[in-house]
Amino acid sequence: MSVLSLENINFGFGDKTILKNVSCKLLTGEHAGLVGANGAGKSTLLNIITGELIPDEGKITCSAGLEHIGYLHQHMDEGEDKKTINEILKSAFEELYTKEEKMISIGNRLSLATNNDEETERLINEMGKLQDEINASDFYSMDSLIDNVAHGLGIHNFGMDTVMGRLSGGQKTKVRLAKLLLRKPDILLLDEPTNYLDKEHVEWLGNYLTNYKNSFIVISHDTVFLNRITNVIFNIEFTILKRYKGDYNTFLKLKEAETKRYIEEYNRQQKQIAKMEDFINKNIVRASTTKRAQSRQKQLNKIDRMEKPKTNPKANFSFLMSRPSGKHILQIRDMSIGYNHPVMNNLNLNLMREDKIAITGCNGIGKSTLLKTIMGVIPALSGKIKFGEYVYPVYFEQETKASDRTAMEEVREEFPDKTNREIREALARCGLRQEHVTEKMSSLSGGEQSKVRLCKLMMKPGNWLLLDEPTNHLDVESKKSLKEAIIAFQGTVIVVCHEKEFYEEWVTDVWDMENRK
């Protein structure tokens, strides 16, 4: 039985078609992964399902009795900054609080009831129904449920009485994810839920989703995670959605076989068409063979021509190397880092030329803060930083607010001497299509925004890369290209990344900030 059905969904922005004749069903208890290249329309589809976007055509149907679709956005809004983490998580049970208040109100009315037996019986029945609904829920085990989810996602480390306004963007997303899981919606929609999670928290979320009784759709470019939690894959490619039964690895095999068959059939048809056209061209002008050529032309006109196999533009990242640095890149002594108060004290670190370092540790421990302090974005609270000779750093910040400038304007802002052609070519090397160049940054997907930001890094010569979660939002092929570019880079690298699979092959050392090793 399907809990969600999409029929002939069409959606576009202006002249750009995003989704074309999309039809699919999500079945009861089905755990689906939604995959596709950056900008394919994955987040758009989730926004259509939740009603935040209205399709140009098509119909969305939910099963009878479906009460709640829960959605974790890629980009979250503000508005909860004055509440504590504990208050936010308890608000997941607000519907049950309302039912309890209503039940108490009915109890008070019953205590004041007169001899109206009919009214009394109605109130008793209503109260009994509410009591049954509360008993059937997790209302009375709320505290233990909150505790379990908060520990599972590492939220306890922030302090449950901490006001949301003091949290980083990644920490806020964790809290909102926890609230969403506590609500246990009939259909759970998650857009890149692992982006801000450490390895152990990804593990916990994987277990949670594997055992989730209701249906869900998850967008993720973390293929290990996706393979673990899914039993069906929806793939969006060139505006079309296809359904594949099985986990992510099964999808890859089915997709590869499907693509191979299509290419073989296309090539066969092209050979057939070329042979027919050659016959027609040679025989159409001869009186003796004109009729045969005309007959062959009719056959050719009836052929249902297959579309040429399409390929997504591939990112081809590379970083410009400036002159080599001196032997010593960075020396940190007795440094404390943080904003209003230290998140880490007495740091002592040495970085040498051609070191390639991964910084690890749980969220909120200070990984991004360390990079910002090194780059001078925020000052150190105490201690000293000493740089070596001829050090030219290139910095990729984890999250930046998307501007209303176009991708072209965004790059030109930093490189005013570059020609339009040079900027377009640079953006194309990052896997961005022509139409992306003139789109506002705020209209691009998270992955496309990351590619524009990486484009700016590629155009700036340096000998030291500082990359803060560069894989967030990037599709599988783009992550592969970025990994190859870092391996090929002859300078020094520091990367903050929660995906061990991305960096374990090429790092020379790991700085574990959690265990100070």
Contacts in CASP RR format, 6 or more apart in sequence:
PFRMAT RR
TARGET T0000
AUTHOR 0000-0000-0000
METHOD contacts of the structure
MODEL  1
MSVLSLENINFGFGDKTILKNVSCKLLTGEHAGLVGANGAGKSTLLNIIT
GELIPDEGKITCSAGLEHIGYLHQHMDEGEDKKTINEILKSAFEELYTKE
EKMISIGNRLSLATNNDEETERLINEMGKLQDEINASDFYSMDSLIDNVA
HGLGIHNFGMDTVMGRLSGGQKTKVRLAKLLLRKPDILLLDEPTNYLDKE
HVEWLGNYLTNYKNSFIVISHDTVFLNRITNVIFNIEFTILKRYKGDYNT
FLKLKEAETKRYIEEYNRQQKQIAKMEDFINKNIVRASTTKRAQSRQKQL
NKIDRMEKPKTNPKANFSFLMSRPSGKHILQIRDMSIGYNHPVMNNLNLN
LMREDKIAITGCNGIGKSTLLKTIMGVIPALSGKIKFGEYVYPVYFEQET
KASDRTAMEEVREEFPDKTNREIREALARCGLRQEHVTEKMSSLSGGEQS
KVRLCKLMMKPGNWLLLDEPTNHLDVESKKSLKEAIIAFQGTVIVVCHEK
EFYEEWVTDVWDMENRK
1 27 0 8 1.000
1 28 0 8 1.000
1 63 0 8 1.000
2 25 0 8 1.000
2 26 0 8 1.000
2 27 0 8 1.000
2 28 0 8 1.000
2 63 0 8 1.000
3 26 0 8 1.000
3 27 0 8 1.000
3 28 0 8 1.000
3 29 0 8 1.000
3 62 0 8 1.000
3 63 0 8 1.000
3 66 0 8 1.000
3 186 0 8 1.000
3 187 0 8 1.000
3 215 0 8 1.000
4 25 0 8 1.000
4 26 0 8 1.000
4 49 0 8 1.000
4 60 0 8 1.000
4 61 0 8 1.000
4 62 0 8 1.000
4 63 0 8 1.000
4 66 0 8 1.000
4 187 0 8 1.000
4 215 0 8 1.000
5 24 0 8 1.000
5 25 0 8 1.000
5 26 0 8 1.000
5 59 0 8 1.000
5 60 0 8 1.000
5 61 0 8 1.000
5 62 0 8 1.000
6 22 0 8 1.000
6 23 0 8 1.000
6 24 0 8 1.000
6 25 0 8 1.000
6 49 0 8 1.000
6 58 0 8 1.000
6 59 0 8 1.000
6 60 0 8 1.000
7 23 0 8 1.000
7 58 0 8 1.000
7 59 0 8 1.000
7 60 0 8 1.000
7 61 0 8 1.000
8 21 0 8 1.000
8 22 0 8 1.000
8 23 0 8 1.000
8 57 0 8 1.000
8 58 0 8 1.000
8 59 0 8 1.000
9 19 0 8 1.000
9 21 0 8 1.000
9 22 0 8 1.000
9 23 0 8 1.000
9 45 0 8 1.000
9 48 0 8 1.000
9 55 0 8 1.000
9 57 0 8 1.000
9 58 0 8 1.000
9 59 0 8 1.000
9 60 0 8 1.000
10 17 0 8 1.000
10 19 0 8 1.000
10 20 0 8 1.000
10 21 0 8 1.000
10 22 0 8 1.000
10 55 0 8 1.000
10 56 0 8 1.000
10 57 0 8 1.000
10 58 0 8 1.000
11 17 0 8 1.000
11 18 0 8 1.000
11 19 0 8 1.000
11 44 0 8 1.000
11 48 0 8 1.000
11 53 0 8 1.000
11 55 0 8 1.000
11 56 0 8 1.000
12 18 0 8 1.000
12 19 0 8 1.000
12 56 0 8 1.000
13 443 0 8 1.000
16 435 0 8 1.000
17 239 0 8 1.000
18 41 0 8 1.000
18 44 0 8 1.000
18 239 0 8 1.000
19 41 0 8 1.000
19 44 0 8 1.000
19 45 0 8 1.000
19 48 0 8 1.000
19 55 0 8 1.000
19 236 0 8 1.000
19 239 0 8 1.000
19 241 0 8 1.000
20 239 0 8 1.000
20 240 0 8 1.000
21 240 0 8 1.000
22 45 0 8 1.000
22 236 0 8 1.000
22 240 0 8 1.000
22 241 0 8 1.000
23 241 0 8 1.000
24 234 0 8 1.000
24 241 0 8 1.000
24 243 0 8 1.000
26 32 0 8 1.000
26 187 0 8 1.000
26 215 0 8 1.000
26 217 0 8 1.000
27 215 0 8 1.000
27 232 0 8 1.000
28 63 0 8 1.000
28 215 0 8 1.000
29 213 0 8 1.000
29 214 0 8 1.000
29 215 0 8 1.000
30 215 0 8 1.000
30 231 0 8 1.000
30 232 0 8 1.000
31 209 0 8 1.000
31 210 0 8 1.000
31 212 0 8 1.000
31 215 0 8 1.000
31 216 0 8 1.000
31 218 0 8 1.000
31 229 0 8 1.000
31 230 0 8 1.000
31 231 0 8 1.000
31 232 0 8 1.000
32 215 0 8 1.000
32 216 0 8 1.000
32 217 0 8 1.000
32 218 0 8 1.000
32 230 0 8 1.000
32 231 0 8 1.000
32 232 0 8 1.000
32 233 0 8 1.000
32 234 0 8 1.000
33 217 0 8 1.000
33 218 0 8 1.000
33 219 0 8 1.000
33 220 0 8 1.000
33 226 0 8 1.000
33 229 0 8 1.000
33 230 0 8 1.000
33 232 0 8 1.000
33 233 0 8 1.000
33 234 0 8 1.000
33 248 0 8 1.000
34 42 0 8 1.000
34 45 0 8 1.000
34 46 0 8 1.000
34 217 0 8 1.000
34 218 0 8 1.000
34 219 0 8 1.000
34 233 0 8 1.000
34 234 0 8 1.000
34 236 0 8 1.000
35 42 0 8 1.000
35 219 0 8 1.000
35 220 0 8 1.000
35 221 0 8 1.000
35 226 0 8 1.000
35 233 0 8 1.000
35 234 0 8 1.000
35 235 0 8 1.000
35 236 0 8 1.000
35 248 0 8 1.000
35 251 0 8 1.000
36 42 0 8 1.000
36 235 0 8 1.000
36 236 0 8 1.000
36 237 0 8 1.000
36 475 0 8 1.000
37 237 0 8 1.000
37 312 0 8 1.000
37 475 0 8 1.000
37 477 0 8 1.000
38 445 0 8 1.000
38 446 0 8 1.000
38 447 0 8 1.000
38 448 0 8 1.000
38 450 0 8 1.000
38 451 0 8 1.000
38 473 0 8 1.000
38 474 0 8 1.000
38 475 0 8 1.000
38 478 0 8 1.000
39 444 0 8 1.000
39 445 0 8 1.000
39 447 0 8 1.000
39 448 0 8 1.000
40 236 0 8 1.000
40 237 0 8 1.000
41 236 0 8 1.000
41 445 0 8 1.000
42 191 0 8 1.000
42 219 0 8 1.000
42 236 0 8 1.000
42 445 0 8 1.000
43 73 0 8 1.000
43 74 0 8 1.000
43 191 0 8 1.000
43 219 0 8 1.000
43 445 0 8 1.000
43 446 0 8 1.000
44 53 0 8 1.000
45 236 0 8 1.000
45 241 0 8 1.000
46 71 0 8 1.000
46 189 0 8 1.000
46 191 0 8 1.000
46 217 0 8 1.000
46 219 0 8 1.000
47 53 0 8 1.000
48 54 0 8 1.000
48 55 0 8 1.000
48 60 0 8 1.000
49 60 0 8 1.000
49 69 0 8 1.000
49 187 0 8 1.000
49 189 0 8 1.000
49 217 0 8 1.000
50 69 0 8 1.000
50 70 0 8 1.000
50 71 0 8 1.000
50 189 0 8 1.000
51 60 0 8 1.000
62 69 0 8 1.000
62 187 0 8 1.000
66 186 0 8 1.000
66 187 0 8 1.000
67 186 0 8 1.000
68 183 0 8 1.000
68 185 0 8 1.000
68 186 0 8 1.000
68 187 0 8 1.000
69 185 0 8 1.000
69 186 0 8 1.000
69 187 0 8 1.000
69 189 0 8 1.000
70 180 0 8 1.000
70 183 0 8 1.000
70 185 0 8 1.000
70 187 0 8 1.000
70 188 0 8 1.000
70 189 0 8 1.000
71 180 0 8 1.000
71 189 0 8 1.000
71 191 0 8 1.000
72 173 0 8 1.000
72 176 0 8 1.000
72 177 0 8 1.000
72 180 0 8 1.000
72 189 0 8 1.000
72 190 0 8 1.000
72 191 0 8 1.000
72 193 0 8 1.000
73 191 0 8 1.000
74 191 0 8 1.000
74 192 0 8 1.000
74 219 0 8 1.000
74 445 0 8 1.000
74 446 0 8 1.000
74 473 0 8 1.000
75 446 0 8 1.000
76 169 0 8 1.000
76 172 0 8 1.000
76 173 0 8 1.000
76 176 0 8 1.000
80 88 0 8 1.000
80 164 0 8 1.000
80 172 0 8 1.000
81 163 0 8 1.000
81 164 0 8 1.000
81 165 0 8 1.000
82 163 0 8 1.000
82 164 0 8 1.000
82 165 0 8 1.000
83 91 0 8 1.000
83 163 0 8 1.000
83 164 0 8 1.000
84 160 0 8 1.000
84 161 0 8 1.000
84 162 0 8 1.000
84 163 0 8 1.000
84 164 0 8 1.000
85 150 0 8 1.000
85 155 0 8 1.000
85 158 0 8 1.000
85 159 0 8 1.000
85 160 0 8 1.000
85 161 0 8 1.000
85 162 0 8 1.000
85 164 0 8 1.000
85 167 0 8 1.000
85 175 0 8 1.000
86 146 0 8 1.000
86 160 0 8 1.000
86 161 0 8 1.000
88 164 0 8 1.000
88 175 0 8 1.000
88 176 0 8 1.000
88 179 0 8 1.000
89 146 0 8 1.000
89 149 0 8 1.000
89 150 0 8 1.000
89 155 0 8 1.000
89 175 0 8 1.000
89 178 0 8 1.000
89 179 0 8 1.000
89 182 0 8 1.000
90 142 0 8 1.000
90 146 0 8 1.000
91 179 0 8 1.000
92 179 0 8 1.000
92 180 0 8 1.000
92 182 0 8 1.000
92 183 0 8 1.000
93 137 0 8 1.000
93 138 0 8 1.000
93 139 0 8 1.000
93 142 0 8 1.000
93 182 0 8 1.000
96 134 0 8 1.000
96 137 0 8 1.000
96 139 0 8 1.000
99 130 0 8 1.000
99 133 0 8 1.000
99 134 0 8 1.000
100 130 0 8 1.000
100 134 0 8 1.000
100 139 0 8 1.000
102 130 0 8 1.000
103 127 0 8 1.000
103 128 0 8 1.000
103 130 0 8 1.000
103 131 0 8 1.000
103 134 0 8 1.000
106 123 0 8 1.000
106 126 0 8 1.000
106 127 0 8 1.000
106 130 0 8 1.000
107 123 0 8 1.000
107 127 0 8 1.000
109 123 0 8 1.000
110 120 0 8 1.000
110 123 0 8 1.000
110 124 0 8 1.000
110 127 0 8 1.000
113 119 0 8 1.000
113 120 0 8 1.000
113 123 0 8 1.000
134 140 0 8 1.000
138 145 0 8 1.000
138 184 0 8 1.000
145 182 0 8 1.000
146 178 0 8 1.000
146 182 0 8 1.000
147 156 0 8 1.000
149 155 0 8 1.000
149 178 0 8 1.000
149 181 0 8 1.000
149 182 0 8 1.000
150 156 0 8 1.000
150 160 0 8 1.000
150 178 0 8 1.000
152 201 0 8 1.000
152 204 0 8 1.000
152 205 0 8 1.000
153 174 0 8 1.000
153 177 0 8 1.000
153 178 0 8 1.000
153 197 0 8 1.000
153 201 0 8 1.000
153 204 0 8 1.000
153 205 0 8 1.000
154 174 0 8 1.000
154 198 0 8 1.000
154 201 0 8 1.000
154 362 0 8 1.000
154 363 0 8 1.000
155 171 0 8 1.000
155 174 0 8 1.000
155 175 0 8 1.000
155 178 0 8 1.000
157 362 0 8 1.000
157 363 0 8 1.000
157 364 0 8 1.000
158 167 0 8 1.000
158 171 0 8 1.000
158 175 0 8 1.000
158 364 0 8 1.000
164 172 0 8 1.000
164 175 0 8 1.000
165 172 0 8 1.000
167 175 0 8 1.000
168 363 0 8 1.000
168 364 0 8 1.000
168 368 0 8 1.000
169 196 0 8 1.000
169 399 0 8 1.000
170 195 0 8 1.000
170 196 0 8 1.000
170 363 0 8 1.000
170 399 0 8 1.000
171 196 0 8 1.000
171 363 0 8 1.000
171 364 0 8 1.000
173 195 0 8 1.000
173 196 0 8 1.000
174 196 0 8 1.000
174 197 0 8 1.000
174 201 0 8 1.000
174 363 0 8 1.000
177 190 0 8 1.000
177 193 0 8 1.000
180 188 0 8 1.000
180 190 0 8 1.000
181 188 0 8 1.000
181 208 0 8 1.000
184 214 0 8 1.000
185 214 0 8 1.000
186 214 0 8 1.000
186 215 0 8 1.000
187 214 0 8 1.000
187 215 0 8 1.000
187 216 0 8 1.000
187 217 0 8 1.000
188 212 0 8 1.000
188 214 0 8 1.000
188 215 0 8 1.000
188 216 0 8 1.000
188 217 0 8 1.000
189 216 0 8 1.000
189 217 0 8 1.000
189 218 0 8 1.000
190 216 0 8 1.000
190 217 0 8 1.000
190 218 0 8 1.000
190 219 0 8 1.000
190 220 0 8 1.000
191 219 0 8 1.000
192 219 0 8 1.000
192 220 0 8 1.000
192 221 0 8 1.000
192 472 0 8 1.000
192 473 0 8 1.000
193 205 0 8 1.000
193 218 0 8 1.000
193 220 0 8 1.000
194 202 0 8 1.000
194 205 0 8 1.000
194 220 0 8 1.000
194 222 0 8 1.000
194 225 0 8 1.000
194 498 0 8 1.000
195 469 0 8 1.000
195 472 0 8 1.000
195 473 0 8 1.000
195 498 0 8 1.000
196 363 0 8 1.000
196 498 0 8 1.000
197 205 0 8 1.000
197 363 0 8 1.000
197 498 0 8 1.000
198 360 0 8 1.000
198 361 0 8 1.000
198 362 0 8 1.000
198 363 0 8 1.000
198 498 0 8 1.000
199 498 0 8 1.000
199 500 0 8 1.000
200 362 0 8 1.000
201 362 0 8 1.000
201 363 0 8 1.000
202 222 0 8 1.000
202 225 0 8 1.000
202 498 0 8 1.000
205 225 0 8 1.000
206 225 0 8 1.000
206 228 0 8 1.000
206 229 0 8 1.000
209 216 0 8 1.000
209 218 0 8 1.000
209 229 0 8 1.000
210 228 0 8 1.000
210 229 0 8 1.000
217 234 0 8 1.000
218 226 0 8 1.000
218 229 0 8 1.000
218 230 0 8 1.000
220 226 0 8 1.000
221 471 0 8 1.000
221 473 0 8 1.000
221 474 0 8 1.000
221 475 0 8 1.000
221 476 0 8 1.000
221 479 0 8 1.000
222 499 0 8 1.000
223 248 0 8 1.000
223 476 0 8 1.000
224 501 0 8 1.000
226 247 0 8 1.000
226 248 0 8 1.000
227 247 0 8 1.000
227 248 0 8 1.000
227 249 0 8 1.000
228 247 0 8 1.000
230 246 0 8 1.000
230 247 0 8 1.000
230 248 0 8 1.000
231 245 0 8 1.000
231 246 0 8 1.000
231 247 0 8 1.000
232 243 0 8 1.000
232 244 0 8 1.000
232 245 0 8 1.000
232 246 0 8 1.000
233 243 0 8 1.000
233 244 0 8 1.000
233 246 0 8 1.000
233 247 0 8 1.000
233 248 0 8 1.000
233 250 0 8 1.000
233 251 0 8 1.000
234 241 0 8 1.000
234 242 0 8 1.000
234 243 0 8 1.000
234 244 0 8 1.000
235 241 0 8 1.000
235 242 0 8 1.000
235 244 0 8 1.000
235 251 0 8 1.000
235 255 0 8 1.000
237 310 0 8 1.000
237 312 0 8 1.000
238 310 0 8 1.000
244 250 0 8 1.000
244 251 0 8 1.000
244 254 0 8 1.000
244 255 0 8 1.000
259 309 0 8 1.000
262 306 0 8 1.000
262 309 0 8 1.000
263 309 0 8 1.000
265 306 0 8 1.000
266 306 0 8 1.000
266 308 0 8 1.000
266 309 0 8 1.000
269 303 0 8 1.000
269 305 0 8 1.000
269 306 0 8 1.000
272 303 0 8 1.000
273 300 0 8 1.000
273 303 0 8 1.000
273 305 0 8 1.000
276 296 0 8 1.000
276 299 0 8 1.000
276 300 0 8 1.000
277 300 0 8 1.000
279 293 0 8 1.000
279 296 0 8 1.000
280 293 0 8 1.000
280 296 0 8 1.000
280 297 0 8 1.000
280 300 0 8 1.000
283 289 0 8 1.000
283 290 0 8 1.000
283 292 0 8 1.000
283 293 0 8 1.000
283 296 0 8 1.000
284 290 0 8 1.000
284 293 0 8 1.000
284 294 0 8 1.000
284 297 0 8 1.000
286 293 0 8 1.000
312 477 0 8 1.000
313 428 0 8 1.000
313 431 0 8 1.000
313 432 0 8 1.000
313 433 0 8 1.000
314 431 0 8 1.000
314 477 0 8 1.000
314 478 0 8 1.000
314 481 0 8 1.000
315 429 0 8 1.000
315 430 0 8 1.000
315 431 0 8 1.000
315 451 0 8 1.000
315 477 0 8 1.000
315 478 0 8 1.000
315 481 0 8 1.000
315 482 0 8 1.000
316 429 0 8 1.000
316 430 0 8 1.000
316 431 0 8 1.000
316 481 0 8 1.000
317 429 0 8 1.000
317 430 0 8 1.000
317 454 0 8 1.000
317 458 0 8 1.000
317 478 0 8 1.000
317 481 0 8 1.000
317 482 0 8 1.000
317 484 0 8 1.000
317 485 0 8 1.000
318 429 0 8 1.000
318 458 0 8 1.000
318 485 0 8 1.000
318 488 0 8 1.000
319 394 0 8 1.000
319 457 0 8 1.000
319 458 0 8 1.000
319 462 0 8 1.000
319 465 0 8 1.000
319 485 0 8 1.000
319 486 0 8 1.000
319 489 0 8 1.000
320 458 0 8 1.000
320 459 0 8 1.000
320 460 0 8 1.000
320 461 0 8 1.000
320 462 0 8 1.000
321 461 0 8 1.000
321 462 0 8 1.000
321 463 0 8 1.000
321 489 0 8 1.000
321 490 0 8 1.000
321 491 0 8 1.000
322 392 0 8 1.000
322 461 0 8 1.000
322 462 0 8 1.000
322 463 0 8 1.000
323 390 0 8 1.000
323 392 0 8 1.000
323 463 0 8 1.000
324 353 0 8 1.000
324 390 0 8 1.000
324 463 0 8 1.000
324 490 0 8 1.000
324 491 0 8 1.000
325 353 0 8 1.000
325 388 0 8 1.000
325 389 0 8 1.000
325 390 0 8 1.000
325 391 0 8 1.000
325 392 0 8 1.000
325 463 0 8 1.000
325 464 0 8 1.000
325 491 0 8 1.000
325 492 0 8 1.000
326 353 0 8 1.000
326 388 0 8 1.000
326 389 0 8 1.000
326 390 0 8 1.000
326 391 0 8 1.000
327 352 0 8 1.000
327 353 0 8 1.000
328 350 0 8 1.000
328 351 0 8 1.000
328 352 0 8 1.000
328 353 0 8 1.000
328 388 0 8 1.000
328 389 0 8 1.000
329 351 0 8 1.000
329 352 0 8 1.000
329 353 0 8 1.000
329 355 0 8 1.000
329 387 0 8 1.000
329 388 0 8 1.000
329 391 0 8 1.000
329 464 0 8 1.000
329 492 0 8 1.000
330 349 0 8 1.000
330 350 0 8 1.000
330 351 0 8 1.000
330 374 0 8 1.000
330 385 0 8 1.000
330 386 0 8 1.000
330 387 0 8 1.000
330 388 0 8 1.000
330 391 0 8 1.000
331 349 0 8 1.000
331 350 0 8 1.000
331 351 0 8 1.000
331 385 0 8 1.000
331 386 0 8 1.000
331 388 0 8 1.000
332 347 0 8 1.000
332 348 0 8 1.000
332 349 0 8 1.000
332 350 0 8 1.000
332 374 0 8 1.000
332 383 0 8 1.000
332 384 0 8 1.000
332 385 0 8 1.000
332 386 0 8 1.000
333 348 0 8 1.000
333 383 0 8 1.000
333 384 0 8 1.000
333 386 0 8 1.000
334 346 0 8 1.000
334 347 0 8 1.000
334 348 0 8 1.000
334 382 0 8 1.000
334 383 0 8 1.000
334 384 0 8 1.000
335 346 0 8 1.000
335 347 0 8 1.000
335 348 0 8 1.000
335 373 0 8 1.000
335 380 0 8 1.000
335 381 0 8 1.000
335 382 0 8 1.000
335 383 0 8 1.000
335 384 0 8 1.000
335 385 0 8 1.000
336 342 0 8 1.000
336 344 0 8 1.000
336 345 0 8 1.000
336 346 0 8 1.000
336 347 0 8 1.000
336 380 0 8 1.000
336 381 0 8 1.000
336 382 0 8 1.000
336 383 0 8 1.000
337 343 0 8 1.000
337 344 0 8 1.000
337 347 0 8 1.000
337 366 0 8 1.000
337 369 0 8 1.000
337 370 0 8 1.000
337 373 0 8 1.000
337 378 0 8 1.000
337 380 0 8 1.000
337 381 0 8 1.000
338 344 0 8 1.000
338 366 0 8 1.000
338 369 0 8 1.000
338 373 0 8 1.000
338 378 0 8 1.000
338 381 0 8 1.000
339 369 0 8 1.000
339 378 0 8 1.000
342 381 0 8 1.000
343 364 0 8 1.000
343 365 0 8 1.000
343 366 0 8 1.000
343 369 0 8 1.000
344 365 0 8 1.000
344 366 0 8 1.000
344 369 0 8 1.000
344 370 0 8 1.000
344 513 0 8 1.000
347 370 0 8 1.000
349 511 0 8 1.000
351 357 0 8 1.000
351 492 0 8 1.000
351 494 0 8 1.000
352 492 0 8 1.000
353 491 0 8 1.000
353 492 0 8 1.000
354 490 0 8 1.000
354 491 0 8 1.000
354 492 0 8 1.000
354 508 0 8 1.000
355 492 0 8 1.000
355 493 0 8 1.000
355 508 0 8 1.000
355 509 0 8 1.000
356 486 0 8 1.000
356 492 0 8 1.000
356 493 0 8 1.000
356 495 0 8 1.000
356 506 0 8 1.000
356 507 0 8 1.000
356 508 0 8 1.000
356 509 0 8 1.000
357 493 0 8 1.000
357 494 0 8 1.000
357 495 0 8 1.000
357 507 0 8 1.000
357 508 0 8 1.000
357 509 0 8 1.000
357 510 0 8 1.000
357 511 0 8 1.000
358 495 0 8 1.000
358 496 0 8 1.000
358 497 0 8 1.000
358 503 0 8 1.000
358 504 0 8 1.000
358 507 0 8 1.000
358 509 0 8 1.000
358 510 0 8 1.000
358 511 0 8 1.000
359 367 0 8 1.000
359 370 0 8 1.000
359 371 0 8 1.000
359 494 0 8 1.000
359 495 0 8 1.000
359 496 0 8 1.000
359 510 0 8 1.000
359 511 0 8 1.000
359 513 0 8 1.000
360 367 0 8 1.000
360 510 0 8 1.000
360 511 0 8 1.000
360 512 0 8 1.000
360 513 0 8 1.000
360 514 0 8 1.000
361 367 0 8 1.000
361 512 0 8 1.000
361 513 0 8 1.000
361 514 0 8 1.000
362 514 0 8 1.000
365 513 0 8 1.000
365 514 0 8 1.000
366 513 0 8 1.000
367 468 0 8 1.000
367 496 0 8 1.000
367 513 0 8 1.000
368 398 0 8 1.000
368 468 0 8 1.000
368 469 0 8 1.000
368 496 0 8 1.000
369 378 0 8 1.000
370 513 0 8 1.000
371 395 0 8 1.000
371 466 0 8 1.000
371 468 0 8 1.000
371 494 0 8 1.000
371 496 0 8 1.000
372 378 0 8 1.000
372 397 0 8 1.000
373 379 0 8 1.000
373 380 0 8 1.000
373 385 0 8 1.000
374 385 0 8 1.000
374 393 0 8 1.000
374 466 0 8 1.000
375 393 0 8 1.000
375 395 0 8 1.000
375 466 0 8 1.000
377 397 0 8 1.000
390 463 0 8 1.000
391 463 0 8 1.000
391 464 0 8 1.000
392 461 0 8 1.000
392 462 0 8 1.000
392 463 0 8 1.000
392 464 0 8 1.000
393 462 0 8 1.000
393 464 0 8 1.000
393 465 0 8 1.000
393 466 0 8 1.000
394 457 0 8 1.000
394 460 0 8 1.000
394 462 0 8 1.000
394 464 0 8 1.000
394 465 0 8 1.000
394 466 0 8 1.000
395 466 0 8 1.000
395 468 0 8 1.000
396 453 0 8 1.000
396 454 0 8 1.000
396 457 0 8 1.000
396 465 0 8 1.000
396 466 0 8 1.000
396 467 0 8 1.000
396 468 0 8 1.000
396 470 0 8 1.000
397 453 0 8 1.000
397 468 0 8 1.000
398 468 0 8 1.000
398 469 0 8 1.000
398 472 0 8 1.000
398 496 0 8 1.000
399 472 0 8 1.000
400 453 0 8 1.000
402 440 0 8 1.000
402 441 0 8 1.000
402 442 0 8 1.000
402 444 0 8 1.000
402 449 0 8 1.000
403 410 0 8 1.000
403 440 0 8 1.000
403 441 0 8 1.000
403 442 0 8 1.000
404 440 0 8 1.000
404 441 0 8 1.000
404 442 0 8 1.000
405 413 0 8 1.000
405 440 0 8 1.000
405 441 0 8 1.000
406 437 0 8 1.000
406 438 0 8 1.000
406 439 0 8 1.000
406 440 0 8 1.000
406 441 0 8 1.000
407 427 0 8 1.000
407 432 0 8 1.000
407 436 0 8 1.000
407 437 0 8 1.000
407 438 0 8 1.000
407 439 0 8 1.000
407 441 0 8 1.000
407 444 0 8 1.000
407 448 0 8 1.000
407 452 0 8 1.000
408 420 0 8 1.000
408 423 0 8 1.000
408 424 0 8 1.000
408 427 0 8 1.000
408 437 0 8 1.000
408 438 0 8 1.000
410 441 0 8 1.000
410 452 0 8 1.000
410 456 0 8 1.000
411 418 0 8 1.000
411 423 0 8 1.000
411 426 0 8 1.000
411 427 0 8 1.000
411 452 0 8 1.000
411 455 0 8 1.000
411 456 0 8 1.000
411 459 0 8 1.000
412 418 0 8 1.000
412 423 0 8 1.000
414 456 0 8 1.000
414 459 0 8 1.000
414 460 0 8 1.000
415 423 0 8 1.000
415 456 0 8 1.000
415 459 0 8 1.000
418 426 0 8 1.000
418 459 0 8 1.000
423 437 0 8 1.000
424 434 0 8 1.000
424 437 0 8 1.000
426 455 0 8 1.000
426 458 0 8 1.000
426 459 0 8 1.000
427 436 0 8 1.000
427 437 0 8 1.000
427 451 0 8 1.000
427 452 0 8 1.000
427 455 0 8 1.000
428 434 0 8 1.000
429 455 0 8 1.000
429 458 0 8 1.000
430 451 0 8 1.000
430 452 0 8 1.000
430 454 0 8 1.000
430 455 0 8 1.000
430 458 0 8 1.000
431 451 0 8 1.000
431 478 0 8 1.000
432 448 0 8 1.000
432 451 0 8 1.000
432 452 0 8 1.000
432 455 0 8 1.000
436 444 0 8 1.000
436 448 0 8 1.000
436 452 0 8 1.000
441 449 0 8 1.000
441 452 0 8 1.000
444 452 0 8 1.000
445 473 0 8 1.000
446 473 0 8 1.000
447 473 0 8 1.000
447 474 0 8 1.000
447 475 0 8 1.000
447 478 0 8 1.000
449 473 0 8 1.000
450 470 0 8 1.000
450 472 0 8 1.000
450 473 0 8 1.000
450 474 0 8 1.000
451 474 0 8 1.000
451 478 0 8 1.000
454 470 0 8 1.000
454 482 0 8 1.000
457 465 0 8 1.000
462 491 0 8 1.000
463 491 0 8 1.000
463 492 0 8 1.000
464 491 0 8 1.000
464 492 0 8 1.000
464 493 0 8 1.000
464 494 0 8 1.000
465 486 0 8 1.000
465 489 0 8 1.000
465 491 0 8 1.000
465 492 0 8 1.000
465 493 0 8 1.000
465 494 0 8 1.000
465 495 0 8 1.000
466 494 0 8 1.000
467 486 0 8 1.000
467 493 0 8 1.000
467 494 0 8 1.000
467 495 0 8 1.000
467 496 0 8 1.000
467 497 0 8 1.000
468 495 0 8 1.000
468 496 0 8 1.000
469 496 0 8 1.000
469 497 0 8 1.000
469 498 0 8 1.000
470 482 0 8 1.000
470 495 0 8 1.000
470 497 0 8 1.000
471 479 0 8 1.000
471 482 0 8 1.000
471 497 0 8 1.000
471 499 0 8 1.000
471 502 0 8 1.000
474 482 0 8 1.000
479 499 0 8 1.000
479 502 0 8 1.000
483 502 0 8 1.000
483 503 0 8 1.000
483 505 0 8 1.000
483 506 0 8 1.000
486 493 0 8 1.000
486 495 0 8 1.000
486 506 0 8 1.000
487 505 0 8 1.000
487 506 0 8 1.000
495 503 0 8 1.000
495 507 0 8 1.000
497 503 0 8 1.000
511 517 0 8 1.000
END
